[in-house]
Amino acid sequence: MNAIMTAQAMLAHYEIGRELTLFARAMDDRDWPSIGAILADDATADYGTGTLTGSDAIIATIRRYLDACGTTQHLLGNLIVDAEGDRARSRCYVSDMHLGRNDAPEPNFRSLGDYHDLWVRIDGRWRLSERLKLNRALIGSMDVFG
């Protein structure tokens, strides 16, 4: 990409960054309809446990983990967005923390990783079409997820 971003590229970066943030907050708020509004209906995702197909399957898998633990926080950073027309790719760091049920300090689980995402603009809104989470580090116990 040129050293100077076009207005269209800057807008895509902002809009996709906002959707990423809304998705992370929706996971922490257990706001499943908001996640559904961000995912394309035919989205695919791989969080390190195999490919999931369809927004319903993705949400069900996220729920299987998050409904079993206490408070969570998904933090994102170092976002890069490359957009061309109605398609874009983004990469960002993710650091997430999961407390035990009823916010018990133990067990807990944390991960450090990267989201590699493909976005498509549908009816003027960026929708998440493909997600690959590459885990860099897993810390704690998966027991937090029941």
Secondary structure, DSSP 8 states (H G I E B T S, - for coil): --SS--HHHHHHHHHHHHHHHHHHHHHHHT-HHHHHHHEEEEEEEESSS-EEESHHHHHHHHHHHHTTSS-EEEEEEEEEEEEETTEEEEEEEEEEEE--GGG-SSS-EEEEEEEEEEEEEETTEEEEEEEEEEEEEEEE-GGGG-
